[in-house]
Amino acid sequence: MKTLIAIAATAALTASCFADNLSAPAVSRTTIQPQPAPSTEGALQRAARTGNPLELINPFAPAEYGSGRDFVATSDATEVSHAHTYARPIGLRLFSFTF
């Protein structure tokens, strides 16, 4: 019995001497960049952001409030009239999402 214990101890010590590294290899970690949220823009969002929403419909408002053409949905077909090219308006964009 003593011989069996001595052989098992010798085998365990021998195996531990030949073992290089029993830990898992190091994995390079990459950080995942968060995706930017889609931008939202519309007449109602801009009215909420401005201090005075009535300036958005004021024709004499300063240029910092933007143009009303930003929120007009137009058709794809353009028409020529009196040397001006314009797209036919088909609606207003109250909410819009850009991806």
N, C-alpha and C positions, 0 to 999 in steps of 0.2 A: 504494500500500500504506500509505503514511503517512497518507493521508487516511482510509482505512478504520479504522485504529487510532485516529485522532483522533475520528472519529464514534462509535466504540464506547465510548471513554473518556468522551466527553461524555454519551452516553446513560446510561452507568452512573452517572456523578455526578448527573445530573438525576433518575434514578430513586431514588437514595438520598436525595436532598433531599426528595422528595415522600412518602417512606415514613414513616408515623407511628410505628408500633410493630409490629415483626414478631414480638414474643413473644406467647405465648398469654395470654388474659385470666386474671386472678386468679380462682381458684375459692374460694368460701368453704368452709372445711373444718368439718365437724361431727364431733364426737367421738361414737363409738358407745358407749353405756353398756352394760356387761356385764349380762346377765340374771342375776338371782339364781338360785342353784341350788334345786331343789325341796327343801323341808324334809322330812326323814325323821324319823319318830318311831315308836317301837314299844317293846314290853316289853324286847326284847334290847338296843336302843340305850340305853334309860334304865339298864338294869342295867350296861352297860359304862361309862356316864358316872359313875354313883354310886361312891363309895368302897367301899360295902358292899352288894353286890347282894342279900344275904339280907334286908335291911331292906325290900325290895319285897314280900316275902311275909309279913312280920311284921305281924299285925293291930294291934299296939300301937306301931308305928313312928310317928315324928313326922310332921306334915302336910307337911313339906318334901319327902318322898319321893313325894307325890302319892297319888291314889286309884287303885284297881284298875279303876274304871269307865272310866278313860281308854282302856284297851286292850281293852275288851270290844266285840265286834261284835254289834250287835243287829238284830233284824228291823225292818222299817218299820211293821208293824202294832203298835199299842199295845193293851194289854188293861187293863181296870179291875177291880181286886180290892180289896175292903175300903177303898175311897176312895183308893187309891194307883194312880197311873198309872205303868206300867213297860213297857219294851220287852223282848221275849223275847230273851235272849242266844242267839246262834247260833255264837259262836266267839271266839277270842282273836286280837288283832292283834300278831304278833311283829315284823313289819316293815310300815310304811305310808309311802307317799309322798304328799305334798300338793303340787299344782301351783297 
